[in-house]
Amino acid sequence: MPDARVESAIAHWAPRFVSNGVPLADFEEVTAGIERWEDWCGAWCRRAAVHEELGRKALAQGFGLSAGEHLTRAAVCYHFAKFVFVVDYEQMKAAHARAVECRQLALPHLQPPGERVLVPYEGTRLAAILRKPPAVTRPPVVVMCMGLDSTKEEMDSNEVVFLNRGMATLTFDGPGQGEGEYELAIRGDYEAPVKSVIDYIESRDDLDATRVGVWGLSLGGYYAPRAAAFEKRVKACVALSGPYDFGDLWDTLPELTRETFRVRSKLDTPEAARKHAATLSLKGVAAKITCPLLVITGKLDRIVPWQDTERLVREASGPAEFLLIEDGNHVVNNRIYRYRAQSGDWMAVHLGANGV
């Protein structure tokens, strides 16, 4: 019998892999060879290593642009090796370390280049990637909030949407996310890490901290509006396929999603995870959102019902727009041409970027 966990991963996330940088042939070939979920991480690491070798060879030959492309692709493949692979923690951590290393090696060679930064946060630091558009003095900044299983190493194709329109991007791993998942548990009051990120932006004289937007996808589509509700330095917010109340969705979530949430919340039982999920809610919070808000979702989303995002729009107090894509799936990864450029244009207008 096919492993239901493998089938679930393929069914729910295939468009996401491809839209975020995994070659279609890689996805088809790697997943076709996986019979057990326990083999998922190793299979993807082997394919990632192919791209990593190409990247390191290009670096050694002095072909920086090619190296950046190969190593970014390697990082994405390593990321998807570990993204919800919590059955073997040490194997997952090893794959994650490769993703971080490859993306960091790529950063100086990207167009525009990136910079690894560490944001002070409650006695520790949050790892982030800062990229700035070329020839723009003190650009506005889009703070990019990750979801349950996304990390900053997956975001290249999303970052360029804003960079090409004259905005900087600061993509960070928050509590329970990426490099933050080992020390810090998932927390519902995500305004706390976003506050630290904006404080960091204010400390830099090459960024315009008076023009900060937040963007988030999937669970980050809850985190971003949650932060905007309490952090009034946020001037605009884009929320993509985020839950209104994570606890209300618990019983319908994929098994891999529930288990990943439990592990990254540092909880011992599914019952404790269910209870914690209920603390990730916009009830009584959405009305505090006063900045411009753009909410995007797909009507065919099988993870977060589109009615969740519509409710957020109805309850927000500021100007709110709702983009419902009739044939879109979760995070609308199957129809990125219907929202990515449009959300970049929207953010550029509201942050006064000069690349619209």
N, C-alpha and C positions, 0 to 999 in steps of 0.2 A: 504493500500500500504506500502511495506517495506520502511524504511527511506533510501534514496539514500546515505546519509552520512555514515550510518552504513555499508551499502553494499560496499561503496568505501573503507572504512577503512579495512574491512575484505579482500577485493580483492587485495588491494595494499600491505598490511603489514603482512599478515598471516605468511609467512616464516620468516620474521624478528623477530616476537615475539618468535617463537620457537627456532630459531638459537641463540637468545640472552638470553635464560634462562627461558622462560615461558613454563611450561609443556604442551604438546600437548593437553592432556585431559582438562586442565584448559582453554586453548584457545577455544576449541570446546564448552565446557559447558557454559562459560561466554558469548561468542558471540551469542550462540543459544538463550539466554534469553533476548537479547537486541532488542527492537523494535524501540525505538526512540534514536536519538543521544544524547538527553538530559539525557538519563539514562546511558550512557557509563561510565562516571567517577565513579559513585556510584557502578555500578556492578563490576568494576575491583577493587575498593577499598575493597569491601567485600571479594573478593577472596584473595587479598593481605593480609588482616587481618588474614586469616587462616595461611599463612606462617609466618607472624609476631608473632602470638601466639606461634607457634612451636619454633621459634627462641628464644623468650624470656624465654620459659620454659627450653630450652636447656641451655641457659645462667645461669638460676637459679640453674640448676642441675650440673653445672660445665663442660658441654660438649661443649667446645669452638668451635671445628671444626664443629660440627653439627649446632651450633648456627650461625656461619658464613655463612654456606650454606643456611640455612632457611631464614636468614635475607637478604642475597643478593637476593634470589628469591622474597622475599617480596618487596624489593626495586624496582626490575624490574617490578613487577606487579603494584605497585603504580605509577611508571614512565609511564607505558602505560595507566594508568587511565587518566593522565594529558597531554600526549604528544602533541596532537593537539586539546585538549578540551578547546577552548577559548570562549565558549558560556556562561560559568558561571565562572568568574574569581576567585571568592573567593573559590569555590569548587575546582577549579584547583590548586590554591595555597595550599590548605589544603592537597590535595593528594601529591603534590610535597614535602611539608614539611615532610610527612611521608616517602617518598622515600629517602630523604636526611638523615633522622634520622636512618632509618633501615640500610642503607649502612654504615653510620658512626659507628653504633654499631657493624657491621660485620667486619670492617677493621682490628682490632687487631687479629682477629681469622682466617684470611685468610692465605693461603699458596701460596706465601709469604704474609706477612701482608701488610697493607696499612696505610698511614698517611695522614690525612687531612691537607692541607697547604693553605695559603692565599697569593696570588701573588700581590705585589703592582702594581697598574695600574691607571695612570692618576687621582690621588687623591682618588681612591677607591681601592678595592682589588677583585681579581678573585679567586673564590673557585676552588680548585683542589684536586686530589687524587694522591699521589706519592706512587709507589710501586717499590721495588728494588729486584733484583734476589738474592737468598741466596748465600753466600760465594763468592761474586764478589766484589772486591775492586774498587771503583770509576767506576761503569759501565757506558757505553754510555746510552743515554736517548732518548726515542721516545716520542715526544710531540704529544698528540692525540687531534685532532681538531673535535669538534662535528658538527653535521649538523643542519638543521632548527629545528627539533623536537627531536633530541637525546640529552642526557645529560650524565655526567660522571657516573651516577648511572646505566646506561645501558651497560657499557663497560667491565664488568668482563670477558666475554668470548673472547673479543678481546685483552684485556691486557695480558692474560696468554700466548697468542701466542708469544709475545715478551719476557715476563719474563722467559719463559721456554728456551729461546735461549740466556740468559745472558744479556738482556737489561732491564733497568729500564723504567717504563712508568710514564708519567706525563699527566694525563687526566684532562682537565680543561673546565669549563663553561665560554665561552667568552661573548662578548656583544650580548644580545638578546637570550642567551642560558642558560637553567637551572637557577642556582642561579643568573646569570647575566641578566636575562630577565626582571626583575622588575625595575631595575635602569638604565640599559644601552640598547640602541637601537641597532638593527642589523647594522653593518657597513661593507662596501665592502672592505675597506683597512685593511684587517685582519692581515697584517704584523705588525700593531701597537700592538695588544694584544700578538702576538707571540714574538715580541721583548721583551715585559715585562716578558714573561715566561722564555725566554732564559737568560735574565738578572738575574732572580731569580735562575736559575740553576747554573749560574756562582757564585752566592753567597754561594753555598754549597760546602763543601770540600769532601762530600761523593758521588758526581756525577762528571762525566767527561764532562765538557761543551765544550770540543773540538770535541766531537763526539755526535752531536745532529741530530736526524732525525725528520721529521714531517710526520704525517699520518692523513688522513681525509676521512670521508665517506659522501656520498650524498652532501649536500651543503658544508660540510667540505672537500669534494673532490674538491671544488673550493677554499676554504680557505687555505688549505695546500699548493698547488702550488702557490697561490697568495703570501703567506708568503715567500715561497722559492725564489720567483723572486726578492724580495727586501732585505730579511734577509740572508746575505751571511754566517752567522754562521751555517746555515742549511747545513748539509753534504749529506743528501739524503731525498727523498720525495716519499711517496706512496699516490696516489690519487685514490679514489674508487668511481666510478659512479658520479663524480662531473659535474655540468654544466659548459659550456664554457662561456655562457652569459645568466644569469638568466632571464633577460628581454625578450630575444628572445623566451623563453619557456612559458611565462606567460599565454597565452591563452589556453595552453594544460595542465596546471597543475591541479591536483585535487582541488576542491573547498576548502576542508579543508586545503590544503597546502597554497593556496593563502590567506585565512583568517588568518591563523597562522602567515604568513609572515607579513601581515598588522599590526596585534596586536603587534608582537614583534619588529616591526620597529617603534612603537609609532606613527602611522599615522592614520588619521581619515577616509580616503576614499579609496576605491579600486583604484581609479585613481592615488592617491598619492603613493600607494603601487606599482603600475605598474611602475611608474616613478623611484621610488627608486630601484626596482629590476634591472633596466637597469644599475645601478652603480656597480652591482656585475658582472664584466666582465673581461675576460682575454685578450680582444683585446688590442694589443700593450703592453701586459704584459708578455705573455707566452714566448716570445723570450728572456726575461731577466732571465729565469730559466737556470742556468748553472750546477747545481748539478745533480747527477744521479737521474732519475725520473722513477718510475714505475706507470703506469696508468692501472687500471683494471675496466672492465665494463661487463655487460651482454647484449647480442644482443637482448634479449626480454624485455629490460628495457622500461616500459611504461611511466616513469616520465622524465628521462633524456636520449635522444637518444644517442646510442653508437657513433654516428658520432661526438658528442661534445667532447668526450674523445679522439677520434682519432685525432681531430684537435689540441688538446693540445699537443699531442705527436709530431705531424708534426712541430709545431711552436717552441717547446722548443729548446734552443741552446745547451744544454748539452746532455750527453748520455741518451736516453729515450727509454723505453721498453713499449710495448702495449700488455696487456693480455685481449683478447676478448673471452668471454665464450659464446659459441653459444646458450646454453640453459639456460643462466643466466638471472635473473630478476634484478630489481633495487637493487643495492648493492650486487647482487649475493647471497642474503640470502638463495635462494633455492639450491645453490650448493657451500656451504662454503668450502667443501673439495677440490674444484678446485682452491682456491686462498689463504685461510687464512694461512696455513702452508707455502705455497710458498712465500707469501709476508713477513712472518717472517724470512725465510731463506735469502731472498733478502736483507732485512734491516740489518740482522746480518752481512752479508758479507760486506756491504758498511759502516757499523759503526765499523767494526773490533771487533764484539762481539765474545766471546769465547765459545758460546753455540751452534754453527752451527751443 
